[in-house]
Amino acid sequence: MAKNEIQFIKTHAHPRMNYHRSSKTPEIPEEVLDLLDKYLTLAPSMVPPCGETDTHLSTLWHPDLHLDNVYVDPKSKRITQIIDWQSAAIMPFFYQCGLPRMFKHPGTIDDDWTLPKLPEGCDSFNQIEKAKSDRDRDSKVCHTYYMAETKSENPAHWAALQLEYANVRREPSRLVVNVWEDHDVFFLRRALLEIVEQWQNLCPGCGACLVSFSEEELASHAAEEESMSNVGEILRIFRESWGLPPNGMVAPADFDKVRADVAELRDSFIEDAEDNAERELFAKLWPYQDVDN
């Protein structure tokens, strides 16, 4: 997959602006090609040791299971169709396993899988607070139930989920596909930096890590991370206040109200800038941009 992405970038990618990094200097394809070379160097070392359950078995995996991609018959309650297979691949199970997006709770889950209860005083909540509380509880219940069913009915998947440092090992492989088109360069770099940091735990007794990053690269990444973190905080507010996902999809009945609330927050965000140049940058960093159809 990484080799295919390298070929695509060499053929089709061109410098582009990434305002989380710079408002003047474009992001160039050569930087991503370097990250993909690092990934190819590290990938063989990310294979986890074999256990009692075969987690190395080649498996077809759909990487984007969410409710818009799964069709269910309303009468039989059975799945009738799954769409959007373009990123599906056959790879070792440990590289692909994970919680589908439609089951994964965005926050923390208790290790003992205790089903969550509604918070104290919820009877006094207003309508918006109650809806948020209900959404949060339902999300936790869905996550917990999926994990329990996986442990009971799919031991191979469960074993793969329990692998030590599993997310660190497999996160880069999830990002290399369409890394340029999906604007995932920052996240691929972050995943590779995590491997470098955890190298002695991932590959004990193997000596120094096979790749490294320069001080300039680390400083640039840290600056981008700070900008991404600020936008991430905005997205968190959206999610907690209106249940608004990163893609901006909202129920038609709520659209006008949510749009007005988001526009008010956007104006406040931009006005916090210190000067016109920073206001222009903040406007470009705003996560929900209007686009022409």
C-alpha positions as CSV (number, residue, x, y, z in Angstrom):
1,M,0.0,0.0,0.0
2,A,2.8,2.4,0.8
3,K,4.5,1.7,-2.5
4,N,1.3,2.4,-4.3
5,E,0.9,5.7,-2.4
6,I,4.5,6.6,-3.3
7,Q,3.8,6.1,-7.0
8,F,0.6,8.1,-6.8
9,I,2.3,11.0,-5.0
10,K,5.2,11.0,-7.5
11,T,2.7,11.2,-10.4
12,H,-0.1,13.4,-9.1
13,A,0.8,15.3,-5.9
14,H,1.8,19.0,-6.0
15,P,2.8,21.5,-3.3
16,R,-0.2,22.8,-1.3
17,M,-0.9,25.0,1.7
18,N,-1.2,23.4,5.1
19,Y,-2.2,26.3,7.4
20,H,-1.5,24.4,10.5
21,R,2.1,24.5,9.6
22,S,2.6,27.8,7.8
23,S,0.6,30.5,6.1
24,K,3.4,31.1,3.6
25,T,5.4,27.9,2.9
26,P,3.6,25.1,1.2
27,E,3.6,21.4,2.2
28,I,5.6,19.5,-0.4
29,P,5.2,15.9,-1.7
30,E,8.8,15.1,-0.9
31,E,8.2,15.4,2.8
32,V,5.5,12.7,2.6
33,L,7.7,10.5,0.4
34,D,10.3,10.6,3.2
35,L,7.7,9.6,5.7
36,L,6.6,6.7,3.5
37,D,10.2,5.5,3.2
38,K,10.5,5.6,7.0
39,Y,7.3,3.6,7.2
40,L,8.7,0.9,4.8
41,T,11.8,0.7,6.9
42,L,9.9,0.2,10.2
43,A,7.1,-2.0,9.0
44,P,8.9,-5.4,9.2
45,S,9.8,-4.6,12.8
46,M,6.2,-3.9,13.8
47,V,5.1,-7.5,13.4
48,P,4.1,-8.6,16.9
49,P,5.2,-12.0,18.3
50,C,2.9,-15.0,17.7
51,G,0.6,-16.0,20.5
52,E,-1.8,-18.9,21.2
53,T,-4.4,-17.3,18.9
54,D,-3.4,-16.7,15.3
55,T,-3.4,-12.9,14.9
56,H,-1.2,-13.0,11.8
57,L,-3.9,-14.6,9.6
58,S,-4.5,-12.7,6.3
59,T,-8.0,-11.1,6.7
60,L,-10.3,-9.0,4.5
61,W,-11.1,-5.9,6.6
62,H,-13.5,-3.0,5.9
63,P,-11.8,0.0,7.4
64,D,-14.7,2.4,7.3
65,L,-17.8,0.8,8.9
66,H,-20.2,3.5,10.0
67,L,-23.9,3.8,9.9
68,D,-24.0,5.5,6.4
69,N,-22.2,2.5,4.9
70,V,-24.3,-0.3,6.5
71,Y,-27.8,-1.0,5.2
72,V,-30.3,-2.8,7.4
73,D,-33.7,-4.1,6.6
74,P,-36.1,-2.3,8.9
75,K,-38.4,-5.4,9.2
76,S,-35.9,-8.2,9.6
77,K,-33.3,-6.0,11.3
78,R,-30.6,-7.9,9.3
79,I,-27.8,-6.3,7.4
80,T,-28.6,-6.3,3.7
81,Q,-25.6,-4.5,2.2
82,I,-22.3,-2.9,3.1
83,I,-20.8,-0.2,0.8
84,D,-17.7,1.9,0.4
85,W,-15.1,-0.9,0.0
86,Q,-12.5,1.1,-1.9
87,S,-10.0,1.1,1.1
88,A,-10.6,-2.5,2.1
89,A,-7.5,-4.7,2.0
90,I,-6.4,-8.3,2.8
91,M,-3.7,-8.0,5.4
92,P,-2.6,-9.7,8.6
93,F,-5.3,-9.4,11.2
94,F,-3.1,-7.6,13.8
95,Y,-2.5,-4.8,11.3
96,Q,-6.2,-4.1,10.6
97,C,-8.3,-5.0,13.6
98,G,-10.0,-2.3,15.6
99,L,-13.3,-0.9,16.7
100,P,-15.6,0.2,13.8
101,R,-16.4,3.9,14.0
102,M,-20.1,3.2,14.5
103,F,-19.4,1.4,17.8
104,K,-16.4,3.3,19.1
105,H,-17.1,5.8,22.0
106,P,-14.9,8.9,21.6
107,G,-14.1,9.2,25.3
108,T,-12.9,6.8,28.0
109,I,-14.5,3.5,28.9
110,D,-14.3,1.7,32.3
111,D,-12.0,-1.3,32.1
112,D,-14.5,-3.4,33.9
113,W,-17.2,-2.8,31.2
114,T,-19.7,-1.6,33.8
115,L,-22.7,-0.3,31.9
116,P,-22.9,3.4,32.4
117,K,-25.7,5.1,34.4
118,L,-27.2,8.5,33.8
119,P,-25.5,11.2,35.9
120,E,-26.9,12.3,39.2
121,G,-29.3,15.1,38.9
122,C,-30.2,14.3,35.3
123,D,-33.9,14.9,36.1
124,S,-33.1,18.6,36.4
125,F,-31.3,18.8,33.1
126,N,-32.7,21.0,30.4
127,Q,-33.6,19.5,27.0
128,I,-30.1,20.1,25.5
129,E,-28.2,18.8,28.5
130,K,-30.5,15.7,28.7
131,A,-30.0,14.9,25.0
132,K,-26.2,15.2,25.4
133,S,-26.3,13.0,28.5
134,D,-28.4,10.4,26.7
135,R,-26.1,10.4,23.6
136,D,-23.0,9.9,25.8
137,R,-24.6,7.0,27.7
138,D,-25.8,5.3,24.5
139,S,-22.4,5.6,22.9
140,K,-20.7,4.0,26.0
141,V,-23.3,1.2,26.0
142,C,-22.7,0.5,22.3
143,H,-18.9,0.4,22.7
144,T,-19.1,-1.8,25.8
145,Y,-21.6,-4.3,24.1
146,Y,-19.4,-4.5,21.0
147,M,-16.3,-5.4,23.1
148,A,-18.2,-8.0,25.1
149,E,-19.6,-9.6,21.9
150,T,-16.2,-9.6,20.3
151,K,-14.6,-11.4,23.3
152,S,-17.4,-14.0,23.3
153,E,-17.9,-14.6,19.5
154,N,-14.7,-13.6,17.8
155,P,-11.6,-14.7,19.8
156,A,-9.2,-14.0,17.0
157,H,-10.3,-10.3,16.9
158,W,-10.2,-10.1,20.7
159,A,-6.7,-11.5,20.8
160,A,-5.5,-9.0,18.2
161,L,-7.1,-6.2,20.2
162,Q,-5.2,-7.3,23.3
163,L,-1.7,-7.3,21.7
164,E,0.8,-5.2,23.6
165,Y,1.4,-1.8,21.9
166,A,-1.1,-2.9,19.3
167,N,-2.2,0.6,18.3
168,V,1.4,1.9,18.0
169,R,2.3,-1.1,15.7
170,R,-0.7,-0.8,13.4
171,E,-1.6,2.9,13.3
172,P,0.9,3.8,10.5
173,S,-0.5,1.1,8.2
174,R,-4.0,2.6,8.5
175,L,-2.7,6.0,7.4
176,V,-0.5,5.3,4.5
177,V,-3.4,4.6,2.1
178,N,-4.4,7.9,0.6
179,V,-2.3,9.8,3.1
180,W,-1.8,12.7,0.7
181,E,-5.4,13.0,-0.6
182,D,-6.9,12.5,2.9
183,H,-4.5,15.2,4.4
184,D,-3.2,12.6,6.9
185,V,0.4,13.6,6.7
186,F,0.5,15.0,10.2
187,F,-1.1,11.9,11.6
188,L,1.3,9.6,9.8
189,R,4.3,11.5,11.1
190,R,2.9,11.4,14.6
191,A,2.4,7.6,14.4
192,L,6.0,7.1,13.2
193,L,7.3,9.4,16.0
194,E,5.4,7.2,18.5
195,I,7.2,4.2,17.1
196,V,10.6,5.9,17.5
197,E,9.7,6.9,21.1
198,Q,8.5,3.4,22.0
199,W,11.2,1.5,20.0
200,Q,12.8,-0.2,23.0
201,N,9.4,-1.5,24.2
202,L,8.4,-2.6,20.7
203,C,11.7,-4.2,19.8
204,P,13.7,-5.0,22.9
205,G,17.3,-6.0,22.3
206,C,17.3,-4.7,18.7
207,G,19.5,-1.7,19.2
208,A,18.8,1.8,18.1
209,C,15.7,2.6,16.1
210,L,16.1,2.2,12.3
211,V,14.9,5.8,11.5
212,S,15.2,9.2,13.1
213,F,13.8,12.7,12.8
214,S,15.9,15.9,12.8
215,E,15.5,18.7,15.4
216,E,14.0,20.9,12.7
217,E,11.4,18.2,11.8
218,L,10.5,17.7,15.5
219,A,10.0,21.5,16.0
220,S,7.9,21.8,12.9
221,H,5.7,18.9,14.0
222,A,5.3,20.3,17.5
223,A,4.1,23.6,16.1
224,E,1.6,21.9,13.8
225,E,0.5,19.7,16.7
226,E,-0.3,22.8,18.8
227,S,-2.4,24.2,16.0
228,M,-4.2,20.9,15.4
229,S,-4.9,20.7,19.2
230,N,-6.6,24.1,19.2
231,V,-8.9,23.0,16.3
232,G,-9.4,19.7,18.1
233,E,-10.7,21.6,21.1
234,I,-13.2,23.3,18.9
235,L,-14.4,20.0,17.5
236,R,-14.7,18.7,21.0
237,I,-17.0,21.6,21.9
238,F,-19.1,20.9,18.8
239,R,-19.4,17.2,19.6
240,E,-20.3,17.8,23.3
241,S,-22.7,20.7,22.7
242,W,-24.5,19.6,19.6
243,G,-23.3,16.0,18.8
244,L,-21.7,17.4,15.7
245,P,-19.1,15.0,14.1
246,P,-15.9,16.2,12.4
247,N,-17.6,15.9,8.9
248,G,-20.3,18.4,9.9
249,M,-23.3,16.2,9.3
250,V,-26.3,17.2,11.3
251,A,-30.0,16.2,11.3
252,P,-32.0,18.4,8.9
253,A,-34.4,19.5,11.7
254,D,-31.4,20.9,13.7
255,F,-29.5,22.3,10.8
256,D,-30.5,26.0,11.0
257,K,-30.0,26.3,14.7
258,V,-26.6,24.4,14.8
259,R,-25.4,26.5,11.8
260,A,-26.2,29.7,13.6
261,D,-24.5,28.6,16.8
262,V,-21.4,27.4,14.9
263,A,-21.3,30.7,13.0
264,E,-21.4,32.7,16.3
265,L,-18.6,30.6,17.7
266,R,-16.6,31.0,14.5
267,D,-16.9,34.8,14.7
268,S,-15.7,34.7,18.3
269,F,-12.8,32.4,17.4
270,I,-11.6,34.8,14.6
271,E,-12.0,37.9,16.7
272,D,-9.6,36.5,19.3
273,A,-6.8,37.0,16.7
274,E,-4.3,39.7,17.5
275,D,-4.1,41.2,14.1
276,N,-5.4,41.0,10.5
277,A,-2.9,38.4,9.4
278,E,-3.8,36.2,12.3
279,R,-7.5,36.7,11.7
280,E,-7.0,35.6,8.1
281,L,-5.1,32.5,9.3
282,F,-7.8,31.7,11.9
283,A,-10.4,31.9,9.2
284,K,-8.5,29.4,7.1
285,L,-8.0,27.0,10.1
286,W,-11.7,27.0,11.0
287,P,-12.7,23.3,10.7
288,Y,-16.1,23.8,8.9
289,Q,-15.5,25.6,5.6
290,D,-18.3,26.5,3.1
291,V,-17.6,24.9,-0.3
292,D,-19.3,25.2,-3.6
293,N,-21.3,22.1,-4.8
